[in-house]
Amino acid sequence: MIPFLDLKTINAHYKDALLEACNRVITSGWYIHGKECEAFETAFANYCGVKHCVGVANGLDALILIIRAYKELGIMQDGDEIIVPSNTYIASILAISANQLTPILVEPDINTYLIDPTQIEQHITSRTKAILPVHLYGQTCQMDAINQIAKRYHLKVIEDSAQSHGAFFNNKRSGNLGDASGFSFYPGKNLGALGDGGAITTNDNDLAQTIRALGNYGSHKKYENLYKGTNSRLDEIQAAMLQVKLQFLDQEIAQRRVIANYYREHISNEKIIVPLVEHQDNHVWHLFVIRCTYRDELQSYLTQNGIQTLIHYPIPPHKQAAYKEWNSCSYPISETIHNTVLSLPISAHQTLEETHKIVQVLNVFNPCKKEEQ
């Protein structure tokens, strides 16, 4: 079986460095908010090209804390609206509603799966305070158009960069394309920890300072609490692991692009739609997502041929029980995407032989033969 993602094999390539980093933390005797976290925050801020990086517990917390900080700074308040794509993982939306703000869903471009900038303005109201573009699957959104709209209406831009570590748009990296950005270091991400982890990047000094306090029980100084905060911190061991893996991120992105380009150039089955990429630097291929009308049959067929795939994501947010108030709403483009997408295996350590086999199997897929039998 060709696995969808073999984390054991991926991390084995860095085993000695990871063990050394882990041992360094254990012998230090300091496990929260220490030198490892500080070093990673500095390294990741430099990598993204921003002034500030604040480590947090996970990617969802990163988005929640950005919005919460804007509320504490008086820029947002309960009942305000944030524009977000209707085609996304639910975390992008949960972060908004968790802060008692209203998510306003906007359909994606069917070709890129990303929020369609031409659809944003018609959803802006007097309560709109921000746009939250999601760089889904690893490809950056059309940030020039989005930032122009935000500037025109005096809105904040909050990037969901959970899947786009290292991606560029107009020579700037994801994490430095808006006012603030939330990252996830979930183990399966391109830059993945060996547990949960997340970070926020920004060039806004006040925002960074407020976020850092909010994630530390609302405290800037021990036992003095300015806010009703929470506990969301990147621990020392995960920070140390991430320092190791950050050194190899660009190298791994380059290899992902080799695999993605092979897929795009050699998948010739007319029943399969391969991803549209506007510029290679814009995509880091966290996922390689195809579309097929016969998605379920294709997934079953690939499984039978020893190829593991996943669906990102089978149910759109507006059809989830958590948002039952939206269940009767229609977002046809998002529904088409969620009903037809299938993610193929891709990682920096996937072999050419494995990739070649996947393409061969895909190219002879013919559901019509089954229907005729």
Buried (B, 14 or more C-beta within 10 A) or exposed (E): EBBBBBEEEBBEBBEEBBEEBBEBBEEEEEEEBBBBBBBBBEBBBEBBBBBBBBBBBBBBBBBBBBBBBBBBEEBBEEEBBBBBBBBBBBBBBBBBBBBBBBBBBBBBBBEBBBBBBEBBEEBBEEBBBBBBBBBBBBBBBBBEBBBEBBEEBEBBBBBBBBBBBBBBBEEBBBBBBBBBBBBBBBBBBBBBBBBBBBBBBBBBEEBBBBBBBBBBBBBEEEEEBBBEBBEBBBBBBBBBBBBBBBEBBEEBBEBBBBBBEBBBEBBEBEBBBBBEBBEEBBBBBBBBBBBBEBBBBBBEBBEEBEBBBBBBBEEBBBBBEEBEEBEEEEBEBBBBBBBBBBBBBBBBBBEEEBBEBBBEBBBEBEBEEEEEE
